[in-house]
Amino acid sequence: VKKLLGNIHSHLYKIASTIKGHTNDYYEENLNEIKKMGGIYLKYWLYDQVIKNNIDDSNIKKFFQGLRNHIEPKIKVKYDNYVKINNLTLSEMKSIKKLYALYTIFYGNANNSDSCIGDQCKYIDYFGEGLDEFINSINRCSSDLSTSNYCNEFNEFIDICKDKDLNAGISIYDEPTQSTADTKEKYLLSVEKYQTKSLYIYLKDEKLLNFVKTSHFIRTKNSTTIAAT
């Protein structure tokens, strides 16, 4: 846990200083991407480290105590824009990690679906798991009383997917119709009811959309309203 705290301190500082424009020494080649996606990358890395190193819930609790009591107070003195990390359990980290994988797999111009042959595609598997987790999270957090740390992070994820300035593989809109510019080269996957609103979920990859609509392994096929071709 001590090593993980040291690493997260370093990463939080580097990302915050880069976003603030104080330096570009840390991420010189990926400056713009870090400004947009640094928070997601950091959280994905953190959850991956916890899972790979078999850190249990008792040590996760110690990690967050160290983060809140020793690291965040030092960083917020200089940077109020630092990445906020919600207190999550191990199980919740595993779930959120799948959501971030869902978002980042097809971020930018990467067209990973071109490497798929039939059902054999690791990216599609990750994407399918992420969609499943997305639906599970909608069901879990649909109650107006859902104010847990997990649901807070899930709502942050939804807000990220709504950001039109980010070129992600999955986008979410509150309305069924958007301007042509908004939905250009985006394909409606499904409409999900979340709390009192409907979420219109688009993918930017038509091959991926067709694969998801015909895939057998994804549970969301039975729980979402898959858009008509």
Secondary structure, DSSP 8 states (H G I E B T S, - for coil): -HHHHHHHHHHHHHHHHHHHTS--SSSGGGHHHHHHHHHHHHHHHHHHHHHHTT--HHHHHHHHHHIIIIIHHHHHTT-TT--------HHHHHHHHHHHHHHHTT-TT--GGGG-BTTB-HHHHHHHHHHHHHHHHHHHH-STT--SHHHHHHHHHHHHHH-TTS--SEEEESSS---HHHHTT-EEEEEEEETTEEEEEEES-HHHHHHHHH-SS-THHHHSEE---
